[in-house]
Amino acid sequence: MSDVHICEVGPRDGLQNAKHLMPTDAKKAWIAALARAGLREIEVGSFVPPKLIPAMADTAEVVMFARTIPSLKVVALAPNLKGFQRALEAGAHKVTFPVSASRKHSESNVRMTPEQMVEEVRKCALLAHPGVEIEGAVSTAFGCTMQGQVPEDDVVRIAASLAEFCDAVALADTVGYANPAQVKRVFSRVRKEIGGKLEGAHFHDTRGLGLANALAAYEVGVRSFDSSLGGLGGCPFAPGASGNVITEDLVFMFEAMGAHTGIDLDKLMAARRTMVEAIPQEPTYGHFALAGLPKGFDAAA
């Protein structure tokens, strides 16, 4: 059992904002390489209209492939009932719904107010979905490029509403506005309200605070984190939302701290090479990829 659980979101959050499309076969090879590295949960795509995000047009095929990988939890994002139904048909093990705490971002991203989106998720939760987990992710929970500040009371209220019918709730810093003190405060407030239903943290490294924010969340009890190999990622409907916290840097930090992730760093770098070969034009980031392991390093494993 890992001390820290990491969900790789590169095949979804990473590729949805990329300027170049990754071929379907390359996606499959990348996901298989990530699984070989020890990732046990991968968000492989989203069920959104292909005309809006062409990179996600093959999500059903990718989900069905990922399901053939033993012991892998296959995650897909859905923004509405139609997307949820498609995710169920494809066989996703877990479906994540983005529910923005920012009214402006919500209307831009899913064409609904935050309150309407909560009701959309509730409607999906009432459908029969045996064995499929539902996660409500409160996005722009720490700020928004469109709205600016997002009241913490709104974040707590939306999280509490989602906790009524979701299996788990996550908080997402969609645009990289968070700072460690804010992370500790907001996660503590939400946990006080919904207890163990609060599981995940999703950070972006827009201003270089991705790892610091992940550590802050860890220090207040969070043990599940989203990240993207090479720091790919961003939200097409949130201007200025640049890359996710970097998987290889996040894994190295936790392993160096003695927190076991179950991920093999050498195999993770092999997965990074598979990704880079598939979309060589896309910029990638990461300190660990440049520096490698320090001499005498002893991983938590």
C-alpha positions in Angstrom: 0.0 0.0 0.0 1.4 3.4 -1.0 1.8 6.3 1.5 0.9 8.6 -1.3 -1.4 7.9 -4.3 -0.8 9.7 -7.5 -3.2 9.8 -10.5 -1.5 10.6 -13.8 -3.7 13.1 -15.7 -1.4 13.8 -18.7 -3.4 11.8 -21.2 -6.4 14.0 -20.4 -5.4 17.3 -18.8 -2.0 17.3 -20.5 -3.2 16.6 -24.0 -6.4 18.7 -24.0 -4.4 21.9 -24.1 -1.5 20.7 -26.4 -1.1 22.3 -29.7 -0.3 19.0 -31.4 -2.5 15.9 -31.5 -1.1 12.6 -30.1 -2.1 9.6 -32.3 -4.3 7.1 -30.6 -1.7 4.3 -30.8 0.8 6.6 -29.2 -1.6 7.4 -26.4 -2.0 3.7 -25.7 1.7 3.1 -25.7 2.2 6.0 -23.3 -0.6 4.8 -20.9 1.0 1.3 -20.9 4.4 2.8 -20.1 2.9 4.8 -17.2 1.3 1.6 -15.9 4.6 -0.2 -16.1 6.1 2.6 -14.0 3.7 1.8 -11.2 0.9 4.3 -11.8 -2.3 2.6 -10.7 -4.7 5.4 -11.6 -4.7 7.2 -14.9 -7.1 9.8 -16.3 -7.1 8.8 -19.9 -9.4 11.2 -21.5 -12.7 13.2 -21.4 -16.1 12.7 -23.0 -16.5 16.2 -24.4 -17.7 17.2 -27.9 -14.7 16.5 -30.3 -15.3 19.8 -32.1 -14.5 21.6 -28.8 -11.5 19.5 -27.9 -10.3 17.4 -30.9 -7.6 15.8 -28.8 -10.3 13.9 -26.8 -12.2 12.5 -29.9 -10.7 9.0 -29.3 -11.4 8.8 -25.6 -13.8 5.8 -25.8 -11.2 3.7 -27.7 -8.5 4.7 -25.2 -10.7 3.8 -22.2 -11.4 0.4 -23.6 -7.7 -0.2 -24.2 -6.7 1.0 -20.7 -9.2 -1.4 -19.2 -7.1 -4.3 -20.5 -4.2 -3.2 -18.3 -4.3 -5.3 -15.1 -4.8 -3.4 -11.8 -5.2 -0.1 -13.5 -8.1 2.2 -12.4 -9.2 4.0 -15.6 -10.5 7.5 -15.1 -12.4 9.7 -17.5 -13.8 13.2 -17.2 -17.4 14.1 -18.0 -18.9 17.5 -18.0 -22.6 16.5 -18.2 -25.1 13.6 -18.3 -24.3 12.8 -22.0 -20.6 12.5 -21.2 -21.3 10.4 -18.2 -23.4 8.0 -20.2 -20.6 7.7 -22.8 -18.1 7.1 -20.0 -20.2 4.3 -18.6 -20.6 2.7 -22.1 -16.8 2.8 -22.6 -16.2 1.1 -19.3 -14.5 3.8 -17.2 -13.9 2.7 -13.6 -14.1 6.3 -12.3 -15.7 9.4 -13.7 -14.7 12.9 -12.6 -17.0 15.9 -12.9 -15.5 19.4 -12.9 -17.6 21.8 -10.9 -16.2 25.3 -10.9 -16.4 27.5 -7.8 -16.1 30.4 -10.2 -19.3 31.4 -11.9 -17.5 33.0 -14.9 -15.3 29.9 -15.4 -18.2 27.5 -15.0 -20.3 29.3 -17.6 -17.3 29.3 -20.0 -16.2 25.7 -19.3 -19.5 23.8 -19.1 -22.1 26.4 -20.1 -23.8 26.1 -16.7 -23.7 28.0 -13.4 -21.9 26.2 -10.5 -25.4 25.4 -9.0 -26.6 24.0 -12.2 -23.5 21.9 -12.6 -24.0 20.5 -9.1 -27.5 19.4 -10.1 -26.1 17.9 -13.3 -23.7 15.7 -11.2 -26.6 14.8 -8.9 -28.6 13.7 -11.8 -25.8 11.5 -13.0 -25.3 10.0 -9.5 -28.9 8.9 -9.5 -28.4 6.8 -12.6 -27.4 3.1 -12.1 -23.6 3.0 -12.2 -22.6 -0.3 -10.5 -18.9 -0.4 -9.6 -18.2 3.1 -11.1 -16.8 5.7 -8.8 -18.0 9.3 -9.1 -15.7 12.2 -8.1 -16.7 15.8 -7.8 -13.8 18.1 -8.5 -14.2 21.6 -7.3 -12.2 23.5 -9.9 -10.8 27.1 -9.6 -11.0 26.5 -5.9 -8.2 28.9 -5.2 -8.8 31.7 -7.8 -9.8 32.2 -11.3 -8.3 34.1 -14.3 -11.7 35.3 -15.3 -13.3 36.1 -12.0 -10.2 36.8 -9.8 -10.8 35.8 -6.2 -13.1 32.9 -5.4 -14.8 33.1 -2.0 -13.7 30.2 0.2 -17.3 30.0 1.5 -18.4 29.1 -2.1 -15.7 26.3 -2.3 -16.9 24.8 1.0 -20.6 25.1 0.0 -20.0 23.4 -3.4 -17.8 20.7 -1.9 -20.5 20.0 0.8 -23.2 19.7 -1.9 -21.1 17.3 -3.9 -20.3 15.2 -0.9 -24.0 14.4 -0.5 -23.9 12.1 -3.6 -20.3 11.7 -4.8 -18.0 8.9 -3.7 -15.1 11.5 -3.3 -14.4 15.2 -3.6 -11.2 16.9 -4.8 -10.1 20.5 -4.8 -8.4 21.8 -8.0 -6.2 24.9 -8.5 -7.1 25.0 -12.1 -5.2 28.2 -13.0 -2.3 28.0 -10.5 -3.4 30.8 -8.2 -2.9 28.9 -4.9 -0.3 29.5 -2.3 0.7 27.0 0.5 -1.0 28.9 3.4 -4.2 29.2 1.3 -4.0 25.5 0.5 -3.8 24.5 4.1 -6.6 26.8 5.1 -9.1 25.7 2.3 -8.4 22.0 2.6 -8.8 22.2 6.4 -12.1 24.0 6.1 -13.5 21.6 3.5 -12.3 18.5 5.5 -14.0 19.9 8.6 -17.2 20.1 6.6 -17.2 16.8 4.7 -14.6 14.6 6.5 -13.1 11.7 4.7 -15.0 12.4 1.4 -12.3 15.0 0.7 -9.6 12.9 -1.0 -7.8 14.6 -3.9 -5.7 17.6 -4.7 -5.1 18.9 -8.3 -2.4 21.6 -8.6 -0.9 23.6 -11.5 2.6 25.0 -11.5 1.7 28.3 -13.3 3.7 30.4 -10.8 6.1 27.8 -9.6 4.2 26.8 -6.5 2.9 23.4 -7.6 5.2 21.3 -5.4 4.9 23.7 -2.5 1.2 23.5 -2.6 1.2 19.7 -2.9 3.5 19.6 0.2 1.1 22.0 2.1 -1.8 19.7 1.2 0.1 16.6 2.4 0.8 18.4 5.7 -2.9 18.7 6.4 -3.6 15.1 5.6 -4.1 14.9 1.8 -2.7 11.6 0.3 -4.1 11.6 -3.2 -2.7 13.9 -5.9 -3.2 14.5 -9.6 -0.1 15.3 -11.7 1.0 15.3 -15.3 4.2 13.9 -16.8 6.5 16.6 -18.1 4.1 19.3 -16.7 1.8 19.1 -19.7 -1.6 20.6 -19.2 -4.0 23.4 -18.8 -7.6 24.4 -19.4 -8.7 25.6 -22.8 -11.5 27.6 -21.3 -9.4 29.3 -18.6 -6.8 31.7 -20.1 -3.4 31.5 -18.5 -3.9 28.0 -17.0 -0.5 26.5 -17.7 1.0 23.1 -16.9 0.0 20.7 -14.1 2.3 19.9 -11.3 5.0 17.6 -12.7 4.6 13.9 -12.0 8.3 13.0 -11.9 9.1 16.0 -9.6 6.2 15.1 -7.3 7.2 11.5 -7.1 10.8 12.4 -6.4 9.8 14.8 -3.6 7.6 12.3 -1.8 10.1 9.4 -2.2 12.9 11.7 -0.9 10.7 12.5 2.1 10.2 8.8 2.8 6.6 8.8 1.6 6.2 5.7 -0.7 4.4 6.2 -4.0 4.9 2.8 -5.6 6.3 4.4 -8.7 9.6 3.5 -10.2 11.4 6.6 -11.3 13.5 5.0 -14.0 10.4 3.5 -15.6 8.7 6.8 -15.2 11.4 8.5 -17.2 11.0 5.8 -19.9 7.3 6.7 -20.0 8.3 10.4 -20.4 10.5 9.5 -23.4 7.6 7.6 -24.9 5.5 10.8 -24.5 8.1 13.1 -25.9 8.7 10.9 -29.0 4.9 11.0 -29.7 4.6 14.8 -29.5 8.2 16.2 -29.9 6.9 19.7 -30.7 5.3 20.2 -27.3 7.3 21.8 -24.5 7.9 19.7 -21.4 9.2 20.7 -18.0 10.7 19.3 -14.9 13.7 19.6 -12.7 14.1 15.8 -12.0 14.3 15.1 -15.7 17.3 17.5 -16.0 19.1 16.6 -12.8 18.3 12.9 -12.2 18.8 11.2 -8.9 21.3 12.6 -6.4 24.3 10.4 -5.5 23.4 7.8 -2.9 19.7 8.4 -3.1 17.6 5.8 -1.4 13.9 5.8 -2.4 11.2 5.2 0.2 10.6 1.8 -1.4 
